[in-house]
Amino acid sequence: MTVRQRWVLALASLASFMVALDSMVVTTALATIREDLGASVESLEWTVNAYNLTFAVLLLTGSALGDRFGRRRVFVVGLAVFTAASAACALSPDIGVLILSRAAQGVGAAMVLPLSLTLVSAAFPAAQRGRAMGLYLGLTGLATASGPFVGGVVVDGLAWQWIFWLNLPIGVVAIALATRRVDEGFGAPARLDLVGVLLVTAGAFGVVWGLVRANAAGWLSVEVVGALALGVALVVVFVLWERRTPAPMLPMRFFRLRAFATANPANFCMFASLYGTLFFLAQYFQVAQGDTPLEAGLRLVPWTGTLMVCAPIAGRLVDRYGERTFVVGGLLLQTVGAGWIAATRGGDSGLAAALGVGSGYATVLPALVLGGVGMTMAMPAAQKAVVGAVGPAEIGQASGAFMMLRILGGVFGVAVAVAVFAGFGGYESPAAFSAGFTASMTVVATFALVGALIALSMPTRQPSTSHTPAAA
């Protein structure tokens, strides 16, 4: 590597690490935030979903802005927005300000993450790109795997605000160095699909709002029915718009390809299951089991840590055995893991008593490992199926669509899991929380099962060798 290449790789990896960490680190802090700010479960949900929703719907737009106005320039602007929003999160006097600040963080992340990937790709020739991308994605994976544990360490040792304060020195240093060490670059200017962005944002917000408010306002209330109906209608309009606009953010013609049309919904369900589990699992250990944030983070390591171990192995084996085997098998393992947790969280009542099992951590540990292995089997296989379904010139657009849909899957999964939790339990006591948690984990298992059933329709072909280097 040249000195310039080292700087690009280091700064892009650092920015990606920071953005990926913030999507996970807050999960261990949710119980503390609830107590400190007096937040309801619906407000906690928006603390997670406000970030993911703006991140998902603006992801492709952030990449297009970089191509048009300069990749380094938009990357630096994204870092500035993300850093300033992190400070606003840390200074939030109430849950409403925290939710708005998290949404602003998502706007910055939507500029930082895709452009960090583009900067690395542009800085290295094809012969060096694979090694550089491996280092870049390894650090991103480390952030994802260590996020809940890092959150537990920070909340236990300092305060929940410090999970956001830590972004300030990193962001400031990254901005200062990027303006000096990263060359400016441009891509082919494309039309921005602003109408598509507005439609998918409003549609997703309407559906999530209806699910959030369902238990408080009533499932048949005008507010909930109207929000759900409007959200679904706007999603339908979005699909119709994407079919006719000359520069769609999500080309509907991709869905005529069997691999793309099956791997994406399966991956949507996978991330609905993943984020639904993440939202409640750390809270369960703290609220129902009385663990500290650090102890809860440590208990999640066997689940999240499988990403670093199993994903590289699964990525290699997919080439030999095909994508469908790993997506179906991985999602079935997640189904078993989540179902196992749901069955054993009832303590001395319900299914747990019928099965004659306890509710200690040793009982749930095998389920965590099973679910983690399943997720890390399915993730690389699903992505490989999507990018392998399109031509080399369309891989970037297909990857962006894949990432957007999987993050929206996470938003939907959290919304549904919280609605079910609120319908069956609450925070009044450990027993009430356990009841809601058991119901929400049953839904999480169902998401994974539905994804596995969809993945059965994926093509059984071996991956095309012409697309393998680009997909990797």
C-alpha positions as CSV (number, residue, x, y, z in Angstrom):
1,M,0.0,0.0,0.0
2,T,1.0,3.6,-0.6
3,V,0.8,6.1,2.2
4,R,-2.3,7.6,0.7
5,Q,-4.0,4.2,0.5
6,R,-3.2,3.5,4.1
7,W,-4.8,6.7,5.2
8,V,-7.9,6.0,3.1
9,L,-8.3,2.5,4.5
10,A,-7.7,3.6,8.1
11,L,-10.1,6.5,8.0
12,A,-12.8,4.7,6.1
13,S,-12.5,1.7,8.5
14,L,-12.6,4.0,11.5
15,A,-15.8,5.8,10.3
16,S,-17.5,2.5,9.4
17,F,-16.6,1.1,12.9
18,M,-18.1,4.1,14.6
19,V,-21.3,4.0,12.6
20,A,-21.7,0.2,12.9
21,L,-21.0,0.3,16.7
22,D,-23.7,2.9,17.3
23,S,-26.3,0.7,15.7
24,M,-25.6,-2.0,18.4
25,V,-24.0,-0.3,21.4
26,V,-27.3,1.3,22.5
27,T,-29.0,-2.0,23.0
28,T,-27.3,-2.7,26.3
29,A,-28.1,0.9,27.5
30,L,-31.8,0.7,26.9
31,A,-32.7,-0.4,30.4
32,T,-30.6,2.4,31.9
33,I,-32.0,5.0,29.5
34,R,-35.6,3.9,30.4
35,E,-34.9,4.5,34.1
36,D,-33.0,7.7,33.7
37,L,-35.3,9.5,31.3
38,G,-38.6,7.8,32.4
39,A,-39.1,6.4,28.9
40,S,-41.9,4.0,27.9
41,V,-41.2,0.9,25.8
42,E,-42.6,2.8,22.8
43,S,-40.1,5.6,23.3
44,L,-37.2,3.1,23.6
45,E,-38.3,1.5,20.4
46,W,-38.1,4.9,18.6
47,T,-34.6,5.3,20.1
48,V,-33.5,2.4,18.0
49,N,-35.8,2.7,15.0
50,A,-35.3,6.5,14.5
51,Y,-31.6,5.8,13.7
52,N,-32.3,2.7,11.6
53,L,-35.2,4.2,9.6
54,T,-33.4,7.4,8.5
55,F,-30.2,5.3,7.9
56,A,-32.1,2.8,5.7
57,V,-34.1,5.2,3.5
58,L,-31.3,7.6,2.9
59,L,-28.5,5.1,2.3
60,L,-28.8,5.0,-1.5
61,T,-29.3,8.8,-1.6
62,G,-26.1,9.3,0.4
63,S,-24.1,7.3,-2.1
64,A,-25.6,9.2,-5.1
65,L,-24.8,12.6,-3.4
66,G,-21.2,11.5,-3.1
67,D,-21.0,10.6,-6.8
68,R,-22.4,14.0,-7.8
69,F,-20.9,16.5,-5.3
70,G,-17.7,14.7,-4.3
71,R,-17.2,11.5,-2.3
72,R,-14.8,13.0,0.2
73,R,-16.9,16.1,0.6
74,V,-20.1,14.2,1.4
75,F,-18.2,11.7,3.5
76,V,-16.8,14.6,5.7
77,V,-20.3,16.2,5.8
78,G,-21.7,12.9,7.0
79,L,-19.1,12.6,9.7
80,A,-19.8,16.2,10.9
81,V,-23.6,15.4,11.0
82,F,-23.0,12.2,12.8
83,T,-20.6,13.7,15.4
84,A,-22.8,16.7,16.1
85,A,-25.9,14.4,16.5
86,S,-23.9,12.2,18.9
87,A,-23.3,15.2,21.1
88,A,-27.0,16.1,20.9
89,C,-27.8,12.5,22.0
90,A,-25.4,12.8,25.0
91,L,-26.9,16.1,26.0
92,S,-30.6,15.0,25.6
93,P,-32.7,16.2,28.6
94,D,-35.6,13.9,27.7
95,I,-36.4,11.0,25.5
96,G,-38.0,13.1,22.8
97,V,-34.7,15.0,22.1
98,L,-32.8,11.7,22.2
99,I,-35.1,10.2,19.5
100,L,-34.7,13.3,17.3
101,S,-30.9,13.2,17.8
102,R,-30.8,9.5,16.9
103,A,-32.7,10.3,13.7
104,A,-30.0,12.9,12.9
105,Q,-27.3,10.3,13.6
106,G,-29.0,8.1,11.0
107,V,-28.8,10.9,8.4
108,G,-25.1,11.2,9.0
109,A,-24.6,7.4,8.9
110,A,-26.4,7.2,5.5
111,M,-23.6,9.4,4.1
112,V,-20.7,7.9,5.9
113,L,-21.1,4.1,5.5
114,P,-21.7,3.8,1.7
115,L,-19.1,6.4,0.9
116,S,-16.5,4.8,3.2
117,L,-16.9,1.6,1.2
118,T,-16.7,3.6,-2.1
119,L,-13.5,5.4,-1.0
120,V,-11.8,2.1,-0.3
121,S,-12.9,0.6,-3.6
122,A,-11.7,3.6,-5.5
123,A,-8.3,3.9,-3.7
124,F,-7.2,0.3,-4.5
125,P,-6.7,-1.4,-7.9
126,A,-8.4,-4.8,-8.4
127,A,-5.4,-6.8,-7.4
128,Q,-5.3,-5.1,-4.0
129,R,-8.9,-4.5,-3.4
130,G,-9.8,-7.9,-1.9
131,R,-7.3,-7.6,0.9
132,A,-8.2,-4.0,1.6
133,M,-11.9,-4.8,1.7
134,G,-11.2,-7.8,4.0
135,L,-9.5,-5.4,6.5
136,Y,-12.3,-2.9,6.2
137,L,-15.2,-5.4,6.7
138,G,-13.3,-7.1,9.5
139,L,-13.3,-3.9,11.6
140,T,-17.0,-3.3,10.7
141,G,-17.8,-6.9,11.8
142,L,-15.8,-6.3,15.0
143,A,-18.0,-3.3,15.8
144,T,-21.2,-5.3,15.2
145,A,-20.0,-8.2,17.4
146,S,-18.6,-6.1,20.2
147,G,-21.3,-3.4,20.3
148,P,-23.5,-4.8,23.1
149,F,-20.4,-5.6,25.2
150,V,-18.9,-2.2,24.7
151,G,-22.2,-0.6,25.6
152,G,-22.3,-2.6,28.8
153,V,-18.7,-1.6,29.8
154,V,-19.4,2.1,29.1
155,V,-22.8,2.2,30.9
156,D,-21.5,0.3,33.9
157,G,-18.3,2.2,34.2
158,L,-19.4,5.7,33.3
159,A,-22.9,6.6,32.2
160,W,-25.2,5.9,29.2
161,Q,-24.4,9.3,27.7
162,W,-20.7,8.2,27.2
163,I,-21.7,5.8,24.5
164,F,-22.4,8.9,22.4
165,W,-19.6,11.2,23.9
166,L,-17.0,8.7,22.7
167,N,-17.9,9.5,19.1
168,L,-16.8,13.2,19.5
169,P,-13.0,12.7,19.5
170,I,-13.2,10.0,16.9
171,G,-15.4,12.1,14.6
172,V,-13.3,15.3,15.0
173,V,-10.0,13.5,14.3
174,A,-11.5,11.6,11.3
175,I,-12.9,14.9,9.8
176,A,-9.5,16.7,10.2
177,L,-7.5,13.9,8.7
178,A,-10.0,13.1,5.9
179,T,-9.9,16.6,4.5
180,R,-6.0,16.4,4.3
181,R,-5.3,12.7,3.6
182,V,-8.2,11.6,1.3
183,D,-8.3,12.6,-2.4
184,E,-11.6,13.9,-3.8
185,G,-13.4,11.7,-6.3
186,F,-16.6,11.7,-8.3
187,G,-18.8,9.0,-9.8
188,A,-21.1,9.1,-12.8
189,P,-23.7,11.7,-11.9
190,A,-27.2,10.2,-11.6
191,R,-30.6,11.6,-11.0
192,L,-31.7,11.6,-7.4
193,D,-34.9,9.8,-6.7
194,L,-36.2,12.2,-4.1
195,V,-39.8,11.2,-4.7
196,G,-38.9,7.6,-4.0
197,V,-37.1,8.6,-0.8
198,L,-40.1,10.5,0.5
199,L,-42.5,7.8,-0.4
200,V,-40.6,4.9,1.3
201,T,-39.8,7.1,4.3
202,A,-43.5,8.1,4.8
203,G,-44.7,4.6,4.1
204,A,-42.3,2.9,6.6
205,F,-43.0,5.6,9.2
206,G,-46.8,5.1,8.9
207,V,-46.5,1.3,9.4
208,V,-44.1,1.6,12.3
209,W,-46.2,4.4,13.9
210,G,-49.3,2.2,13.7
211,L,-47.5,-0.7,15.3
212,V,-46.0,1.4,18.0
213,R,-49.4,3.0,19.0
214,A,-51.5,-0.1,18.6
215,N,-51.6,-1.2,22.3
216,A,-51.9,2.3,23.7
217,A,-54.6,3.7,21.3
218,G,-56.2,0.4,20.4
219,W,-55.8,-1.8,17.4
220,L,-59.1,-0.7,15.9
221,S,-58.7,3.0,16.7
222,V,-58.8,5.6,13.9
223,E,-55.2,6.6,14.6
224,V,-53.8,3.1,14.3
225,V,-55.9,1.9,11.4
226,G,-55.3,5.1,9.6
227,A,-51.5,5.0,10.1
228,L,-51.3,1.4,9.0
229,A,-53.5,1.9,5.9
230,L,-51.7,5.1,4.9
231,G,-48.3,3.4,5.4
232,V,-49.2,0.4,3.3
233,A,-50.8,2.7,0.6
234,L,-47.6,4.8,0.4
235,V,-45.5,1.6,0.0
236,V,-47.7,0.5,-2.9
237,V,-47.3,4.0,-4.5
238,F,-43.6,3.7,-3.9
239,V,-43.5,0.4,-5.9
240,L,-45.6,1.9,-8.7
241,W,-43.3,5.0,-8.8
242,E,-40.1,2.9,-8.9
243,R,-41.5,1.0,-11.9
244,R,-42.0,4.2,-14.0
245,T,-39.3,6.6,-12.9
246,P,-36.2,6.5,-15.2
247,A,-33.7,6.6,-12.2
248,P,-35.2,4.4,-9.4
249,M,-33.6,4.0,-6.0
250,L,-34.8,0.4,-6.0
251,P,-35.2,-1.0,-9.5
252,M,-38.3,-3.2,-9.5
253,R,-36.9,-5.1,-12.5
254,F,-34.4,-6.8,-10.1
255,F,-37.4,-8.6,-8.5
256,R,-37.9,-10.5,-11.8
257,L,-34.7,-12.3,-10.9
258,R,-35.6,-15.3,-8.7
259,A,-32.5,-15.1,-6.5
260,F,-33.0,-11.4,-5.8
261,A,-36.7,-11.8,-5.3
262,T,-36.3,-14.6,-2.7
263,A,-33.0,-13.8,-0.9
264,N,-34.1,-10.2,-0.1
265,P,-37.4,-11.1,1.7
266,A,-35.6,-13.9,3.5
267,N,-32.9,-11.5,4.6
268,F,-35.6,-9.0,5.6
269,C,-37.1,-11.6,7.9
270,M,-33.6,-12.5,9.2
271,F,-32.9,-8.9,10.3
272,A,-36.4,-8.6,11.7
273,S,-35.6,-11.5,13.9
274,L,-32.1,-10.2,14.7
275,Y,-33.1,-6.7,15.8
276,G,-36.1,-7.9,17.6
277,T,-33.9,-10.2,19.7
278,L,-31.3,-7.5,20.2
279,F,-33.9,-5.0,21.5
280,F,-35.1,-7.2,24.3
281,L,-32.3,-9.7,25.2
282,A,-30.0,-7.3,27.0
283,Q,-33.0,-5.7,28.7
284,Y,-34.2,-9.2,29.8
285,F,-30.9,-9.9,31.6
286,Q,-31.1,-6.6,33.4
287,V,-34.8,-6.2,34.2
288,A,-35.8,-9.8,34.8
289,Q,-32.5,-11.3,35.9
290,G,-31.1,-8.3,37.8
291,D,-27.8,-8.2,35.9
292,T,-25.7,-5.0,35.5
293,P,-25.2,-3.6,32.0
294,L,-21.7,-5.1,31.9
295,E,-23.0,-8.5,32.9
296,A,-25.7,-8.3,30.3
297,G,-23.1,-7.4,27.6
298,L,-20.9,-10.3,28.6
299,R,-23.9,-12.7,28.4
300,L,-24.5,-11.6,24.8
301,V,-20.9,-12.3,23.7
302,P,-21.6,-16.0,22.8
303,W,-24.3,-14.8,20.4
304,T,-22.7,-11.8,18.8
305,G,-19.2,-13.2,18.9
306,T,-20.1,-16.0,16.4
307,L,-20.0,-13.3,13.7
308,M,-16.2,-13.1,13.9
309,V,-15.7,-16.8,13.9
310,C,-18.4,-18.3,11.6
311,A,-19.0,-15.6,9.0
312,P,-15.6,-16.1,7.2
313,I,-16.0,-19.9,7.3
314,A,-19.6,-19.7,6.0
315,G,-18.5,-17.3,3.2
316,R,-16.0,-19.9,1.9
317,L,-18.4,-22.9,2.2
318,V,-21.2,-21.1,0.3
319,D,-19.1,-21.3,-2.8
320,R,-19.1,-25.1,-2.5
321,Y,-22.6,-25.9,-1.4
322,G,-24.6,-23.0,-2.7
323,E,-26.5,-20.1,-1.1
324,R,-29.9,-21.7,-0.5
325,T,-28.5,-24.4,1.9
326,F,-26.9,-21.8,4.1
327,V,-29.8,-19.3,4.2
328,V,-32.4,-22.0,4.9
329,G,-30.2,-23.8,7.4
330,G,-29.1,-20.6,9.2
331,L,-32.6,-19.3,9.6
332,L,-33.8,-22.7,10.9
333,L,-31.0,-22.6,13.5
334,Q,-32.2,-19.0,14.5
335,T,-35.8,-20.3,14.7
336,V,-34.7,-23.1,17.1
337,G,-32.5,-20.7,19.1
338,A,-35.2,-18.1,19.5
339,G,-37.9,-20.7,20.2
340,W,-35.7,-22.3,22.8
341,I,-35.3,-18.9,24.6
342,A,-39.1,-18.3,24.4
343,A,-39.7,-21.8,25.9
344,T,-37.3,-21.4,28.8
345,R,-37.9,-17.7,29.8
346,G,-41.1,-18.5,31.6
347,G,-39.3,-19.7,34.7
348,D,-41.6,-21.8,36.9
349,S,-44.7,-21.3,34.7
350,G,-45.9,-22.0,31.2
351,L,-44.0,-24.1,28.7
352,A,-40.8,-24.0,30.8
353,A,-42.5,-25.9,33.6
354,A,-44.1,-28.3,31.1
355,L,-40.6,-29.1,29.7
356,G,-39.1,-29.4,33.1
357,V,-36.4,-26.8,32.5
358,G,-35.1,-23.9,34.5
359,S,-34.5,-20.3,33.4
360,G,-30.8,-19.8,34.3
361,Y,-28.2,-18.6,31.9
362,A,-26.8,-22.0,31.4
363,T,-30.1,-23.1,30.0
364,V,-30.3,-20.4,27.4
365,L,-26.6,-20.4,26.4
366,P,-26.9,-23.2,23.8
367,A,-29.8,-21.3,22.3
368,L,-27.7,-18.1,22.0
369,V,-24.9,-20.1,20.3
370,L,-27.3,-21.8,17.9
371,G,-29.0,-18.5,16.9
372,G,-25.7,-16.7,16.5
373,V,-24.2,-19.5,14.3
374,G,-27.4,-19.6,12.2
375,M,-27.4,-15.8,11.6
376,T,-23.8,-15.8,10.6
377,M,-24.3,-18.7,8.2
378,A,-27.2,-17.0,6.5
379,M,-25.9,-13.4,6.2
380,P,-23.1,-13.9,3.7
381,A,-25.1,-16.5,1.7
382,A,-28.0,-14.1,1.3
383,Q,-25.8,-11.2,0.2
384,K,-23.9,-13.4,-2.3
385,A,-27.2,-14.6,-3.8
386,V,-28.4,-11.0,-4.3
387,V,-25.2,-9.6,-5.9
388,G,-24.8,-12.8,-7.9
389,A,-28.2,-12.4,-9.5
390,V,-27.3,-9.2,-11.4
391,G,-24.6,-8.2,-13.8
392,P,-21.3,-6.7,-12.8
393,A,-22.3,-3.2,-13.6
394,E,-25.4,-3.5,-11.3
395,I,-23.7,-5.0,-8.3
396,G,-23.4,-1.7,-6.5
397,Q,-27.0,-0.9,-6.9
398,A,-28.1,-4.4,-5.9
399,S,-25.9,-4.2,-2.8
400,G,-27.4,-0.9,-1.8
401,A,-30.9,-2.2,-2.2
402,F,-30.0,-5.3,-0.2
403,M,-28.6,-3.1,2.7
404,M,-31.6,-0.8,2.7
405,L,-34.1,-3.7,2.8
406,R,-32.3,-5.5,5.6
407,I,-32.2,-2.4,7.8
408,L,-35.9,-1.8,7.1
409,G,-36.4,-5.4,8.2
410,G,-34.8,-4.6,11.5
411,V,-37.1,-1.6,11.9
412,F,-40.1,-3.7,11.2
413,G,-38.9,-6.5,13.6
414,V,-38.4,-4.1,16.5
415,A,-41.8,-2.5,15.9
416,V,-43.7,-5.9,15.9
417,A,-41.7,-7.3,18.8
418,V,-42.5,-4.3,20.9
419,A,-46.2,-4.3,20.0
420,V,-46.4,-8.0,21.1
421,F,-44.4,-7.3,24.3
422,A,-46.7,-4.4,25.3
423,G,-49.7,-6.6,24.7
424,F,-48.5,-9.5,26.9
425,G,-46.3,-7.8,29.5
426,G,-44.5,-4.7,30.7
427,Y,-42.0,-3.2,33.1
428,E,-44.1,-3.4,36.2
429,S,-42.2,-6.4,37.6
430,P,-39.7,-9.0,36.5
431,A,-42.6,-11.4,36.0
432,A,-44.5,-9.0,33.8
433,F,-41.3,-8.4,31.7
434,S,-40.7,-12.1,31.4
435,A,-44.2,-12.6,30.1
436,G,-43.9,-9.9,27.4
437,F,-40.4,-11.1,26.6
438,T,-41.5,-14.7,26.0
439,A,-44.2,-13.5,23.6
440,S,-41.9,-11.3,21.7
441,M,-39.3,-14.0,21.4
442,T,-42.0,-16.3,20.0
443,V,-42.6,-13.6,17.3
444,V,-38.9,-13.4,16.7
445,A,-38.7,-17.1,16.1
446,T,-41.6,-16.9,13.7
447,F,-39.8,-14.2,11.6
448,A,-36.9,-16.6,11.2
449,L,-39.1,-19.5,10.3
450,V,-41.0,-17.4,7.6
451,G,-37.6,-16.4,6.2
452,A,-36.5,-20.0,6.0
453,L,-39.7,-21.0,4.2
454,I,-39.1,-18.1,1.7
455,A,-35.5,-19.2,1.2
456,L,-36.6,-22.6,0.1
457,S,-37.7,-21.0,-3.2
458,M,-34.1,-19.7,-3.8
459,P,-32.5,-21.2,-6.9
460,T,-30.3,-24.2,-6.3
461,R,-27.6,-23.3,-8.8
462,Q,-24.0,-23.0,-7.9
463,P,-22.7,-19.4,-7.8
464,S,-21.6,-18.0,-11.2
465,T,-17.8,-17.8,-11.4
466,S,-18.1,-14.6,-13.4
467,H,-19.7,-12.8,-10.5
468,T,-17.7,-14.3,-7.6
469,P,-14.8,-11.8,-7.4
470,A,-17.2,-8.8,-7.6
471,A,-19.5,-10.4,-5.0
472,A,-16.7,-11.1,-2.6
